[in-house]
Amino acid sequence: MVIFDQVFLNKYGLLGLLITTFISYSIIPVPSEAVILASLVLFNPFYTFIFTLIGSTLGSITNYHIGHKGIKRLLKKESKISQKARKIFRKHETLSILLLSGFPLIGDPLIVLAGSLEMPFWKFFIYSTINKIIYFSVLIIFGIGFESLIGI
């Protein structure tokens, strides 16, 4: 996998990293961590962080809008279950987006849910971006430390 990631990154550069993280944080749950870590061998960690943050944020915005515009139209009549889900989500929306929006398999559906339940966009954007800044900072610091440990 790492060899593929490096070939992909050599061919497409930071744009490839941005596209990978966009895809990973939108509809298709593709793991992007290997590509992010492989990019540390080829690019400045700051650029890796910025392009990863931009791609993942654009992917999350896409999911939010899918929930806001798409799923909402499919659910014309609100059931008792969706009313209960709305109430629970409203109570915990800030913490859920802040703490869970970056986790694989949980984050994408949670962001679609935030859009469909009409969480204010500014609130979603700020809290999901804070989550990504923390997550990618830790991942990149870990990657830099690991590289220096094994001598890459």
N, CA, C and O of each residue as an XYZ file, in Angstrom:
608
protein
N       0.827     -1.198      0.000
C       0.000      0.000      0.000
C       0.870      1.260      0.000
O       0.570      2.225     -0.703
N       1.950      1.249      0.791
C       2.800      2.428      0.874
C       3.465      2.705     -0.467
O       3.632      3.865     -0.845
N       3.852      1.643     -1.201
C       4.472      1.835     -2.511
C       3.480      2.493     -3.460
O       3.842      3.418     -4.187
N       2.209      2.019     -3.461
C       1.176      2.633     -4.293
C       0.990      4.095     -3.911
O       0.900      4.961     -4.782
N       0.932      4.369     -2.617
C       0.738      5.738     -2.148
C       1.849      6.649     -2.640
O       1.582      7.769     -3.076
N       3.093      6.186     -2.575
C       4.208      7.020     -3.009
C       4.195      7.225     -4.517
O       4.519      8.314     -4.990
N       3.825      6.191     -5.289
C       3.719      6.345     -6.740
C       2.617      7.350     -7.061
O       2.797      8.234     -7.898
N       1.479      7.211     -6.392
C       0.351      8.128     -6.585
C       0.755      9.556     -6.241
O       0.457     10.487     -6.989
N       1.429      9.728     -5.113
C       1.846     11.063     -4.688
C       2.936     11.630     -5.600
O       2.959     12.833     -5.862
N       3.838     10.774     -6.086
C       4.860     11.249     -7.029
C       4.215     11.752     -8.313
O       4.668     12.737     -8.897
N       3.157     11.077     -8.749
C       2.512     11.443    -10.005
C       1.644     12.690     -9.854
O       1.677     13.571    -10.713
N       0.867     12.774     -8.770
C      -0.108     13.854     -8.625
C       0.267     14.903     -7.568
O      -0.367     15.955     -7.488
N       1.273     14.624     -6.778
C       1.750     15.601     -5.796
C       0.726     15.939     -4.734
O      -0.079     15.102     -4.326
N       0.777     17.177     -4.300
C      -0.126     17.626     -3.241
C      -1.587     17.636     -3.698
O      -2.494     17.492     -2.878
N      -1.814     17.805     -4.996
C      -3.174     17.724     -5.525
C      -3.745     16.317     -5.312
O      -4.926     16.167     -4.999
N      -2.912     15.295     -5.482
C      -3.325     13.919     -5.215
C      -3.695     13.709     -3.763
O      -4.650     12.998     -3.451
N      -2.933     14.333     -2.875
C      -3.250     14.265     -1.447
C      -4.585     14.932     -1.165
O      -5.405     14.396     -0.419
N      -4.806     16.088     -1.751
C      -6.070     16.809     -1.568
C      -7.242     15.971     -2.090
O      -8.270     15.866     -1.421
N      -7.096     15.380     -3.270
C      -8.169     14.566     -3.849
C      -8.441     13.339     -2.980
O      -9.597     12.989     -2.740
N      -7.389     12.694     -2.515
C      -7.555     11.513     -1.662
C      -8.306     11.854     -0.379
O      -9.217     11.127      0.020
N      -7.933     12.943      0.260
C      -8.616     13.294      1.511
C     -10.035     13.783      1.244
O     -10.923     13.568      2.068
N     -10.262     14.435      0.109
C     -11.621     14.828     -0.257
C     -12.507     13.591     -0.398
O     -13.599     13.529      0.168
N     -12.024     12.610     -1.159
C     -12.792     11.379     -1.366
C     -13.012     10.665     -0.042
O     -14.112     10.188      0.241
N     -11.970     10.594      0.759
C     -12.060      9.897      2.040
C     -13.084     10.531      2.980
O     -13.767      9.821      3.719
N     -13.194     11.839      2.959
C     -14.105     12.530      3.875
C     -15.448     12.852      3.238
O     -16.287     13.510      3.854
N     -15.657     12.391      2.003
C     -16.987     12.538      1.410
C     -17.641     11.165      1.385
O     -17.470     10.387      2.324
N     -18.362     10.861      0.365
C     -19.194      9.666      0.315
C     -18.429      8.350      0.433
O     -18.891      7.435      1.114
N     -17.282      8.239     -0.211
C     -16.570      6.962     -0.259
C     -15.594      6.871      0.916
O     -14.626      7.628      0.972
N     -15.838      5.960      1.846
C     -14.953      5.876      3.022
C     -13.633      5.160      2.716
O     -13.444      3.999      3.080
N     -12.735      5.867      2.046
C     -11.413      5.336      1.725
C     -10.453      5.816      2.814
O     -10.413      7.010      3.110
N      -9.679      4.911      3.415
C      -8.733      5.364      4.440
C      -7.664      6.269      3.835
O      -7.020      5.903      2.851
N      -7.481      7.424      4.408
C      -6.514      8.379      3.869
C      -5.249      8.480      4.715
O      -4.290      9.141      4.315
N      -5.235      7.846      5.856
C      -4.091      7.994      6.760
C      -2.780      7.521      6.132
O      -1.739      8.149      6.326
N      -2.823      6.418      5.380
C      -1.595      5.910      4.751
C      -1.043      6.909      3.738
O       0.169      7.108      3.650
N      -1.932      7.531      2.980
C      -1.499      8.523      1.991
C      -0.926      9.753      2.693
O       0.079     10.315      2.256
N      -1.568     10.162      3.777
C      -1.082     11.326      4.535
C       0.312     11.042      5.084
O       1.215     11.870      4.964
N       0.482      9.863      5.687
C       1.792      9.514      6.243
C       2.845      9.352      5.143
O       3.992      9.762      5.321
N       2.464      8.761      4.015
C       3.414      8.621      2.901
C       3.812      9.988      2.349
O       4.940     10.170      1.892
N       2.899     10.936      2.389
C       3.205     12.268      1.850
C       4.267     12.986      2.682
O       4.935     13.895      2.188
N       4.421     12.587      3.924
C       5.437     13.217      4.780
C       6.854     12.927      4.284
O       7.778     13.694      4.552
N       7.019     11.821      3.563
C       8.335     11.484      3.003
C       8.656     12.408      1.829
O       9.820     12.715      1.573
N       7.611     12.851      1.117
C       7.809     13.617     -0.110
C       7.659     15.125      0.045
O       8.279     15.891     -0.694
N       6.843     15.554      0.999
C       6.504     16.972      1.094
C       6.761     17.519      2.489
O       6.889     16.771      3.458
N       6.831     18.815      2.564
C       6.945     19.525      3.827
C       5.713     19.200      4.685
O       4.592     19.238      4.178
N       5.898     18.886      5.963
C       4.759     18.558      6.819
C       3.692     19.663      6.866
O       2.503     19.367      6.985
N       4.109     20.926      6.774
C       3.134     22.016      6.797
C       2.217     21.949      5.572
O       1.003     22.108      5.694
N       2.805     21.711      4.384
C       1.991     21.595      3.165
C       1.108     20.362      3.221
O      -0.040     20.388      2.778
N       1.651     19.285      3.768
C       0.842     18.074      3.943
C      -0.369     18.387      4.811
O      -1.487     17.987      4.489
N      -0.152     19.089      5.893
C      -1.245     19.454      6.808
C      -2.284     20.326      6.096
O      -3.482     20.052      6.180
N      -1.841     21.359      5.405
C      -2.761     22.298      4.745
C      -3.592     21.600      3.669
O      -4.812     21.764      3.636
N      -2.953     20.824      2.787
C      -3.695     20.159      1.714
C      -4.626     19.074      2.262
O      -5.712     18.854      1.725
N      -4.199     18.401      3.327
C      -5.056     17.410      3.970
C      -6.270     18.097      4.591
O      -7.395     17.615      4.458
N      -6.047     19.201      5.256
C      -7.146     19.935      5.894
C      -8.137     20.461      4.852
O      -9.348     20.358      5.045
N      -7.641     21.013      3.770
C      -8.528     21.538      2.717
C      -9.347     20.406      2.089
O     -10.565     20.523      1.960
N      -8.690     19.322      1.701
C      -9.401     18.209      1.066
C     -10.450     17.589      1.966
O     -11.574     17.335      1.533
N     -10.089     17.345      3.213
C     -11.034     16.714      4.139
C     -12.187     17.650      4.481
O     -13.322     17.201      4.638
N     -11.912     18.929      4.596
C     -12.973     19.896      4.892
C     -13.952     19.991      3.728
O     -15.163     20.034      3.943
N     -13.444     20.026      2.504
C     -14.331     20.052      1.335
C     -15.171     18.775      1.254
O     -16.344     18.829      0.886
N     -14.578     17.635      1.593
C     -15.333     16.376      1.623
C     -16.433     16.398      2.664
O     -17.544     15.936      2.403
N     -16.139     16.930      3.837
C     -17.150     17.020      4.898
C     -18.273     17.985      4.520
O     -19.440     17.728      4.814
N     -17.925     19.082      3.875
C     -18.948     20.037      3.420
C     -19.870     19.361      2.407
O     -21.080     19.589      2.413
N     -19.296     18.528      1.538
C     -20.101     17.780      0.573
C     -21.104     16.881      1.299
O     -22.285     16.855      0.953
N     -20.630     16.148      2.302
C     -21.530     15.282      3.075
C     -22.613     16.082      3.788
O     -23.772     15.669      3.833
N     -22.238     17.208      4.335
C     -23.215     18.056      5.025
C     -24.322     18.466      4.054
O     -25.505     18.393      4.385
N     -23.935     18.893      2.865
C     -24.925     19.332      1.877
C     -25.755     18.174      1.329
O     -26.921     18.362      0.980
N     -25.174     16.987      1.251
C     -25.958     15.810      0.866
C     -27.061     15.590      1.894
O     -28.209     15.329      1.533
N     -26.717     15.693      3.155
C     -27.725     15.557      4.202
C     -28.733     16.682      4.173
O     -29.935     16.457      4.317
N     -28.244     17.892      3.986
C     -29.116     19.068      4.047
C     -30.072     19.136      2.864
O     -31.256     19.424      3.038
N     -29.572     18.876      1.675
C     -30.396     19.017      0.467
C     -31.015     17.698      0.011
O     -32.155     17.675     -0.452
N     -30.276     16.609      0.139
C     -30.716     15.347     -0.443
C     -31.599     14.503      0.444
O     -32.743     14.216      0.089
N     -31.095     14.108      1.573
C     -31.827     13.188      2.438
C     -33.088     13.834      2.977
O     -34.113     13.173      3.143
N     -33.010     15.113      3.247
C     -34.173     15.827      3.771
C     -35.361     15.728      2.796
O     -36.513     15.636      3.219
N     -35.068     15.748      1.516
C     -36.136     15.647      0.512
C     -36.745     14.258      0.470
O     -37.929     14.104      0.168
N     -35.941     13.244      0.774
C     -36.450     11.878      0.774
C     -37.391     11.625      1.944
O     -38.317     10.818      1.850
N     -37.144     12.315      3.033
C     -37.967     12.137      4.234
C     -39.014     13.242      4.305
O     -38.865     14.203      5.059
N     -40.059     13.101      3.526
C     -41.073     14.149      3.468
C     -41.877     14.215      4.760
O     -42.174     15.298      5.263
N     -42.220     13.065      5.283
C     -42.980     13.031      6.518
C     -42.043     12.594      7.642
O     -41.374     11.566      7.541
N     -42.005     13.366      8.683
C     -41.102     13.060      9.787
C     -41.751     12.041     10.715
O     -42.840     12.271     11.242
N     -41.079     10.922     10.908
C     -41.605      9.870     11.775
C     -41.259     10.173     13.232
O     -40.521     11.111     13.534
N     -41.811      9.355     14.118
C     -41.507      9.513     15.544
C     -40.032      9.219     15.814
O     -39.414      9.848     16.672
N     -39.478      8.263     15.079
C     -38.062      7.924     15.253
C     -37.180      9.095     14.838
O     -36.219      9.427     15.532
N     -37.504      9.727     13.698
C     -36.673     10.852     13.261
C     -36.855     12.058     14.174
O     -35.920     12.838     14.354
N     -38.034     12.224     14.750
C     -38.237     13.304     15.720
C     -37.391     13.068     16.961
O     -36.805     14.001     17.510
N     -37.331     11.800     17.403
C     -36.520     11.463     18.572
C     -35.024     11.643     18.259
O     -34.264     12.155     19.082
N     -34.620     11.213     17.060
C     -33.211     11.375     16.644
C     -32.834     12.845     16.593
O     -31.748     13.230     17.027
N     -33.729     13.665     16.065
C     -33.492     15.105     15.999
C     -33.289     15.685     17.399
O     -32.383     16.488     17.621
N     -34.137     15.275     18.335
C     -34.058     15.785     19.708
C     -32.738     15.373     20.374
O     -32.087     16.186     21.031
N     -32.353     14.115     20.200
C     -31.098     13.628     20.794
C     -29.904     14.332     20.146
O     -28.980     14.761     20.836
N     -29.931     14.446     18.809
C     -28.817     15.089     18.126
C     -28.704     16.553     18.530
O     -27.601     17.037     18.782
N     -29.810     17.255     18.595
C     -29.788     18.671     18.989
C     -29.138     18.842     20.364
O     -28.401     19.798     20.605
N     -29.423     17.909     21.245
C     -28.880     17.999     22.609
C     -27.354     17.830     22.622
O     -26.660     18.431     23.442
N     -26.846     17.003     21.702
C     -25.416     16.665     21.719
C     -24.686     17.037     20.428
O     -23.585     16.542     20.188
N     -25.273     17.896     19.593
C     -24.692     18.156     18.275
C     -23.276     18.729     18.329
O     -22.416     18.314     17.554
N     -23.030     19.655     19.213
C     -21.711     20.282     19.277
C     -20.635     19.267     19.634
O     -19.617     19.169     18.949
N     -20.859     18.514     20.706
C     -19.861     17.525     21.128
C     -19.702     16.408     20.108
O     -18.592     15.929     19.874
N     -20.835     15.984     19.488
C     -20.710     14.900     18.510
C     -19.856     15.311     17.333
O     -18.997     14.542     16.902
N     -20.065     16.493     16.805
C     -19.270     16.944     15.654
C     -17.832     17.227     16.088
O     -16.887     16.865     15.388
N     -17.671     17.866     17.229
C     -16.333     18.208     17.708
C     -15.495     16.959     17.993
O     -14.310     16.926     17.661
N     -16.093     15.939     18.599
C     -15.322     14.776     19.024
C     -15.352     13.596     18.052
O     -14.393     12.825     18.001
N     -16.424     13.437     17.283
C     -16.587     12.211     16.499
C     -16.542     12.388     14.987
O     -16.454     11.394     14.265
N     -16.598     13.614     14.486
C     -16.736     13.807     13.033
C     -15.529     13.334     12.238
O     -15.653     13.123     11.032
N     -14.390     13.160     12.845
C     -13.205     12.721     12.115
C     -12.960     11.227     12.149
O     -12.053     10.736     11.477
N     -13.757     10.490     12.922
C     -13.547      9.049     13.031
C     -14.052      8.312     11.800
O     -15.131      8.612     11.288
N     -13.270      7.347     11.325
C     -13.727      6.543     10.186
C     -15.015      5.802     10.537
O     -15.204      5.370     11.674
N     -15.874      5.664      9.575
C     -17.158      4.962      9.645
C     -18.217      5.664     10.494
O     -19.408      5.454     10.267
N     -17.830      6.473     11.444
C     -18.797      7.203     12.270
C     -18.970      8.616     11.735
O     -20.084      9.137     11.677
N     -17.860      9.233     11.345
C     -17.856     10.646     10.981
C     -18.720     10.996      9.790
O     -19.478     11.965      9.843
N     -18.623     10.223      8.709
C     -19.380     10.553      7.495
C     -20.896     10.526      7.727
O     -21.576     11.501      7.406
N     -21.445      9.424      8.281
C     -22.893      9.436      8.536
C     -23.311     10.520      9.540
O     -24.399     11.086      9.430
N     -22.455     10.799     10.504
C     -22.763     11.833     11.488
C     -22.872     13.201     10.822
O     -23.738     14.001     11.176
N     -22.000     13.466      9.864
C     -22.032     14.749      9.161
C     -23.250     14.837      8.251
O     -23.870     15.895      8.150
N     -23.599     13.736      7.588
C     -24.832     13.716      6.781
C     -26.034     13.968      7.691
O     -26.944     14.714      7.331
N     -26.033     13.349      8.862
C     -27.105     13.559      9.838
C     -27.171     15.027     10.271
O     -28.258     15.594     10.385
N     -26.013     15.638     10.509
C     -25.981     17.052     10.897
C     -26.629     17.920      9.828
O     -27.368     18.851     10.148
N     -26.360     17.626      8.572
C     -26.976     18.378      7.487
C     -28.471     18.135      7.399
O     -29.250     19.073      7.233
N     -28.873     16.868      7.510
C     -30.296     16.553      7.376
C     -31.120     17.090      8.544
O     -32.301     17.400      8.388
N     -30.500     17.196      9.700
C     -31.214     17.734     10.873
C     -31.014     19.238     11.023
O     -31.353     19.831     12.047
N     -30.462     19.829      9.988
C     -30.327     21.282      9.875
C     -29.496     21.934     10.970
O     -29.837     23.001     11.481
N     -28.395     21.270     11.321
C     -27.431     21.926     12.208
C     -26.942     23.158     11.467
O     -26.647     23.067     10.275
N     -26.843     24.307     12.124
C     -26.357     25.505     11.426
C     -24.990     25.243     10.781
O     -24.087     24.688     11.407
N     -24.864     25.657      9.514
C     -23.636     25.373      8.766
C     -22.405     25.921      9.468
O     -21.388     25.233      9.558
N     -22.479     27.145      9.965
C     -21.308     27.750     10.608
C     -20.853     26.918     11.798
O     -19.654     26.768     12.030
N     -21.796     26.380     12.548
C     -21.481     25.572     13.724
C     -20.816     24.258     13.295
O     -19.798     23.849     13.852
N     -21.412     23.617     12.300
C     -20.833     22.390     11.757
C     -19.412     22.651     11.258
O     -18.491     21.900     11.579
N     -19.237     23.706     10.481
C     -17.954     24.012      9.866
C     -16.872     24.251     10.922
O     -15.779     23.694     10.832
N     -17.174     25.064     11.902
C     -16.188     25.387     12.942
C     -15.794     24.147     13.735
O     -14.606     23.881     13.920
N     -16.789     23.381     14.210
C     -16.473     22.234     15.068
C     -15.821     21.089     14.296
O     -14.928     20.425     14.824
N     -16.249     20.846     13.060
C     -15.612     19.773     12.296
C     -14.191     20.176     11.896
O     -13.311     19.319     11.822
N     -13.954     21.456     11.639
C     -12.604     21.913     11.297
C     -11.680     21.814     12.506
O     -10.522     21.418     12.367
N     -12.175     22.167     13.684
C     -11.365     22.007     14.903
C     -10.987     20.541     15.082
O      -9.840     20.226     15.399
N     -11.951     19.646     14.880
C     -11.689     18.210     14.985
C     -10.573     17.800     14.025
O      -9.658     17.075     14.413
N     -10.644     18.254     12.789
C      -9.652     17.887     11.782
C      -8.273     18.477     12.107
O      -7.256     17.807     11.929
N      -8.237     19.697     12.571
C      -6.952     20.324     12.929
C      -6.257     19.488     14.004
O      -5.063     19.207     13.902
N      -7.002     19.096     15.021
C      -6.413     18.295     16.103
C      -5.988     16.925     15.579
O      -4.865     16.487     15.826
N      -6.879     16.253     14.861
C      -6.599     14.901     14.374
C      -5.390     14.877     13.443
O      -4.490     14.053     13.611
N      -5.369     15.778     12.465
C      -4.265     15.765     11.498
C      -2.964     16.244     12.128
O      -1.893     15.787     11.728
N      -3.024     17.139     13.088
C      -1.804     17.555     13.796
C      -1.184     16.366     14.520
O       0.022     16.135     14.430
N      -2.012     15.616     15.235
C      -1.511     14.439     15.961
C      -0.975     13.399     14.978
O       0.095     12.834     15.200
N      -1.709     13.143     13.896
C      -1.282     12.157     12.900
C       0.060     12.548     12.269
O       0.945     11.706     12.118
N       0.203     13.805     11.908
C       1.435     14.257     11.258
C       2.603     14.272     12.244
O       3.720     13.899     11.886
N       2.357     14.693     13.460
C       3.424     14.654     14.479
C       3.853     13.215     14.720
O       5.045     12.929     14.839
N       2.884     12.310     14.792
C       3.195     10.888     14.937
C       4.024     10.411     13.741
O       5.021      9.709     13.913
N       3.614     10.789     12.547
C       4.326     10.382     11.331
C       5.752     10.892     11.294
O       6.666     10.160     10.914
N       5.950     12.135     11.685
C       7.304     12.713     11.714
C       8.161     11.969     12.743
O       9.317     11.637     12.482
N       7.579     11.717     13.904
C       8.308     10.978     14.943
C       8.661      9.568     14.512
O       9.760      9.085     14.784
N       7.735      8.911     13.842
C       7.963      7.547     13.365
C       9.052      7.533     12.289
O       9.909      6.648     12.279
N       9.014      8.507     11.395
C      10.038      8.598     10.333
C      11.427      8.757     10.942
O      12.381      8.105     10.519
N      11.527      9.639     11.947
C      12.848      9.864     12.550
C      13.294      8.643     13.359
O      14.491      8.388     13.492
N      12.332      7.890     13.897
C      12.652      6.694     14.666
C      13.234      5.608     13.775
O      14.197      4.939     14.149
N      12.641      5.434     12.586
C      13.124      4.362     11.703
C      14.162      4.880     10.700
O      14.748      4.096      9.953
N      14.385      6.179     10.685
C      15.461      6.750      9.864
C      15.134      6.970      8.408
O      16.009      6.822      7.555
N      13.890      7.322      8.092
C      13.527      7.605      6.693
C      13.985      9.003      6.335
O      13.783      9.448      5.205
